């Protein structure tokens, strides 16, 4: 936090929440990798269970991080609050299961520029990874057995990082909240050039 001309500047709340989600997922993946290294071969079924869990966590991360970043974007565009934000958020209460098609449909609501940049981003292996992750998500979440090569947490961690980085750059850029001296009241949003 930095004080300039009687106001405090700090990282935007949505950016901080998105970062917290990302670092939590990274920690879980690190613990998974650590356990896999020492897990005896006779417990291979446990490794597959953990791979299913990590895949489900990656899908959940994407849904939640997209929600947090887009909510912060709306908050910034509405000046931090008020009836326009309330109206906007009444139509955006959660992020959908983010198949490439659902993701594109969601971002299309923000205009053609966003959708074109999303299409440029969501190509080739990125799109294929998201399709595979979503094909794992629903069966695992609903208690069906899922195994095989699509249970690939390392691949989905790369996908999560790519989506996280792209969403931050696309929707929040270098934005920060400008707080009043009380450190609580948002008085504006600014883009900071490093």
C-alpha positions in Angstrom: 0.0 0.0 0.0 1.3 3.5 -0.9 0.1 6.9 0.2 0.0 9.6 -2.4 -1.7 13.0 -2.1 -3.8 11.9 0.8 -5.1 8.7 -0.7 -3.9 5.1 -0.4 -3.3 2.9 -3.4 -3.4 -0.9 -3.1 -3.9 -3.8 -5.4 -7.5 -4.2 -6.5 -9.5 -6.7 -4.4 -10.4 -8.9 -7.4 -6.7 -9.2 -8.3 -5.8 -10.1 -4.8 -8.5 -12.8 -4.6 -7.4 -14.2 -8.0 -3.9 -14.3 -6.8 -5.0 -16.1 -3.6 -6.9 -18.7 -5.7 -3.8 -19.2 -7.9 -1.3 -19.6 -5.0 -3.6 -22.0 -3.2 -3.9 -24.2 -6.4 -0.1 -24.0 -6.8 0.4 -25.2 -3.2 -2.0 -28.1 -3.7 -0.3 -29.1 -6.9 3.1 -29.0 -5.2 1.8 -31.2 -2.4 0.4 -33.6 -5.0 3.8 -33.8 -6.7 5.6 -34.4 -3.4 3.2 -37.2 -2.4 3.4 -38.9 -5.8 7.2 -39.1 -5.6 7.1 -41.1 -2.4 3.9 -43.1 -3.0 4.7 -46.9 -3.2 3.6 -48.6 -6.5 1.1 -50.7 -4.7 -0.9 -47.5 -4.0 -1.2 -46.5 -7.6 -5.0 -46.2 -7.1 -4.4 -43.4 -4.6 -2.4 -41.5 -7.2 -5.3 -41.8 -9.7 -7.7 -40.5 -7.0 -5.4 -37.5 -6.3 -5.1 -36.9 -10.1 -9.0 -36.8 -10.3 -9.1 -34.4 -7.4 -6.5 -32.1 -8.9 -8.3 -32.0 -12.2 -11.5 -31.1 -10.4 -9.7 -28.4 -8.5 -8.3 -27.0 -11.8 -11.8 -26.8 -13.3 -13.1 -25.1 -10.1 -10.1 -22.7 -10.1 -10.9 -21.6 -13.6 -14.6 -21.0 -12.8 -13.7 -19.1 -9.6 -10.8 -17.0 -11.0 -12.8 -16.0 -14.0 -15.7 -14.9 -11.7 -13.4 -12.9 -9.4 -11.6 -11.1 -12.3 -14.8 -10.3 -14.2 -16.5 -9.1 -11.0 -13.6 -6.8 -10.3 -13.7 -5.6 -13.9 -17.4 -4.7 -13.5 -16.7 -3.0 -10.2 -14.0 -0.9 -11.8 -16.1 0.0 -14.8 -18.9 1.0 -12.5 -16.7 3.2 -10.3 -16.7 0.8 -7.4 -20.4 0.4 -6.7 -23.9 1.7 -7.2 -26.9 0.6 -9.0 -25.2 -0.2 -12.3 -22.8 -2.6 -10.6 -25.7 -4.2 -8.6 -27.6 -4.6 -11.9 -24.6 -6.1 -13.6 -23.9 -8.5 -10.8 -27.5 -9.6 -10.6 -26.9 -11.3 -14.0 -23.5 -12.6 -13.1 -23.8 -14.6 -9.9 -21.3 -17.3 -10.8 -19.1 -18.5 -13.6 -20.4 -21.4 -15.8 -18.6 -24.6 -16.4 -16.0 -23.2 -18.7 -16.1 -25.2 -21.8 -14.4 -23.2 -24.6 -17.9 -22.5 -26.0 -19.3 -21.4 -22.6 -16.2 -19.3 -21.9 -16.5 -17.6 -25.3 -20.2 -16.9 -24.8 -19.5 -15.4 -21.4 -16.8 -13.1 -22.7 -18.9 -12.2 -25.8 -21.1 -10.3 -23.3 -18.3 -7.8 -22.9 -18.1 -6.9 -26.6 -16.5 -7.9 -29.9 -13.0 -6.8 -29.0 -12.9 -9.1 -26.0 -14.2 -12.1 -28.0 -11.7 -11.6 -30.8 -8.8 -11.5 -28.3 -10.2 -14.5 -26.6 -10.3 -16.4 -29.9 -6.7 -15.5 -30.5 -5.8 -16.8 -27.0 -8.0 -19.9 -27.0 -6.4 -21.8 -29.9 -4.6 -25.1 -30.5 -3.3 -26.8 -27.3 -4.9 -24.3 -25.0 -8.4 -25.0 -26.4 -7.7 -28.8 -26.4 -6.5 -28.7 -22.8 -9.7 -26.8 -21.7 -11.9 -29.3 -23.7 -10.2 -32.3 -22.1 -10.4 -30.7 -18.6 -14.1 -30.1 -19.0 -14.6 -33.6 -20.3 -13.1 -34.8 -17.0 -14.8 -32.3 -14.7 -18.5 -33.4 -14.9 -18.0 -37.1 -14.7 -15.6 -36.7 -11.7 -17.8 -34.1 -10.0 -20.9 -36.4 -10.3 -19.2 -39.5 -9.0 -18.5 -41.4 -12.2 -15.3 -43.2 -12.7 -12.8 -41.4 -14.9 -9.2 -42.5 -15.5 -6.6 -42.5 -18.2 -4.5 -39.9 -20.0 -7.0 -37.0 -19.6 -6.2 -37.0 -15.9 -3.2 -34.8 -16.4 -2.8 -32.2 -13.5 0.5 -30.8 -14.9 -1.1 -30.0 -18.2 -4.1 -28.4 -16.5 -1.9 -26.4 -14.2 -0.3 -24.9 -17.3 -3.8 -24.2 -18.7 -4.8 -22.6 -15.4 -1.7 -20.3 -15.4 -2.3 -19.3 -19.0 -6.0 -18.4 -18.4 -5.2 -16.7 -15.1 -2.4 -14.6 -16.8 -4.6 -13.8 -19.8 -7.6 -12.8 -17.8 -5.6 -10.5 -15.5 -4.0 -8.8 -18.5 -7.2 -8.6 -20.5 -9.5 -7.3 -17.9 -7.5 -5.8 -15.0 -4.2 -4.7 -16.6 -2.3 -2.6 -14.2 -5.3 -1.4 -12.2 -5.2 -0.5 -8.5 -7.8 0.8 -6.1 -7.4 4.3 -4.8 -8.5 4.4 -1.2 -9.4 7.3 1.0 -7.2 8.0 4.1 -9.4 5.7 6.2 -7.9 2.8 4.1 -11.3 1.3 3.5 -13.3 3.6 1.2 -12.6 3.2 -2.5 -12.5 6.6 -4.2 -11.4 5.6 -7.7 -9.6 3.0 -9.8 -6.5 3.9 -11.8 -4.1 2.2 -14.1 -0.5 2.4 -13.0 2.3 2.4 -15.5 5.4 0.7 -14.1 
